[in-house]
Every structure is written in C-alpha cells, then in structure tokens.
Amino acid sequence: MNIVICIKFVHTDLVNGNQETEDHFVLNPYDLYALECAVSWKHQIDCNIICLTMGPKGIQSYMQKLYGMGADRVICLCDSVFAGSDTVATSYILSSFIRECLDYDLILCGDMAVDGETGQVPAGLAARLNIRYISGVKAVREFREDSIILEAGTNEFDTELSVAIPAVLSVNEFTMKAKSISLLALKKAQQKEIEIITSGNFNIDVSKCGLRGSKTKVLEVENNFVKKDSLRLYGEGKKAAELIKRFVMKNHGEVCQ
C-alpha cells in the first residue's frame, strides 16, 4: 500500500514559542501526528510512506529528519511560481503532482496547519482527484484489499466506517513533540536523497499557482505572540505554597485555594 502524507513546515514560534531553539521551522503538529499514525501502520501492513511538501529551499534541511522518522521517500515541491499560494492554489499544485507522478492508495493529512487553521487543503485534494474524503479520522482499525475500516468523529460522537480506497483521510489529533530518533537512524537519514521538484518537472498551469492562482490575498500579518520570562520559586511544603500565593496575588490580584 502506498501512503502519501501531505505535510507542512511552519515557523517554530507558532509551536514552540516559549522554548529556545536554533530551528527556524518545525513540522506542523497535525501533520506530525499523521506521519506517526502512518509509521505505526507498518506493523500491520506492508506500506510505502511518501512525504510530500511544498515550500522554499530553507525547509529542505529540516526534511532530512523525515527519513529517520519512518518515511520511505521525501519530496519537496520547490519553485518561485509556487510562492504565496493559498489553499486553492496549494491543493491544485499538490493534486496535479500526485495525479501525474505518484501511485497512491491513501493520502493522509493533518486537519489543519497552525499558521492558517483553514483546514481546506485535504478536502480540496479529494475534490480535485475525485476520490473520497473523510475528516476527523481517529484510527484505522483494519486494512483490506480494496477498503479500510476506520473510526472517525468529532468531540460529540464517533462512528466506524468502511471506506473504499483510494481516499483522502485527515486527522484532527496533534502532537507537539516528535518521537526521539536514534543516532543510527539519523545517520542513515542523512545519506538519503530529498527529491526536489519544480514546475518544469510535471504538467501544471503556472497561472493557477502562487499569488496569481490564489483566490485570497493577505493584506497584513501581525504576530501577537507575547513571550514572557519565567520565574522559578524555591520552597517546600507550606513555604512553597505561601510563595506561590504571594506571587499570584502580586501579579494577578487573586488566587484559587
């Protein structure tokens, strides 16, 4: 079974804003969870995991870790004509490449990206590829020759579905931290190739890409994230409780008992 995972790298401040790190980009938490789900399926079935992303050259150094996390193939769509793509243009570019260049049974996505939270790309992919789309997937219970049994739902209720493949699945769970990768796996990952694909490598209408092909226009971007310094209070028992109470009263004016 061939599983394509559409992933996105986002700015580190959107995920680890309170942590000091040299990394400028991290894997979108919803997509990270989707990747970990697919890797866990390798214990059940023989599958080939293809990670597909679209972005600038700056993210390619971060993509190498995807091999260490369990990917069998890593592809980056990188071209200046793709820059500034909204969800409409993004789903067009990704679906065009998938249709022409990849054999797939499942396309797996995170429900949304933390830098936009529109959640429109998975549905757009399914519509353009004319295949089934299931959102809110929580688990795949069984793999069959031409279908899968999965659990999907919302916060209110869950349901079990039988879904014919090929299909697009999106997961609404997320994880903030990737599982640790062994040093040996990282060394092997560094030796593998990241495939760089430009607009000249497959059939695509560049007028439907990037800012030209986008239906929405970003007028202004504001970063309202406020980073606060931490304070460590030392003490034990009643002394610690009193220190915390004084600190909260001083800064917030009230304290919960």
Buried (B, 14 or more C-beta within 10 A) or exposed (E): BBBBBBBBBBBBBBBBEEEEEEEEBBBBBBBBBBBBBBBEBBEEEEBBBBBBBBBBEEBBEBBBBBBBBBBBBBBBBBBEBBEBBBBBBBBBBBBBBBBEBBEBBBBBBBBBBBBBEEBBBBBBBBEBBEBBBBBBBBBBEEBEEEBBBBBBBEEEEEEEBEBEBBBBBBBBBBBEEBEEBEEEBBEEBEEBEBBEBBBEBBEBEBEBBBBEBBEEEEEEEEEEEEEEEEEEEEEEEEEEEEEEEEEEEEEEEEEEE
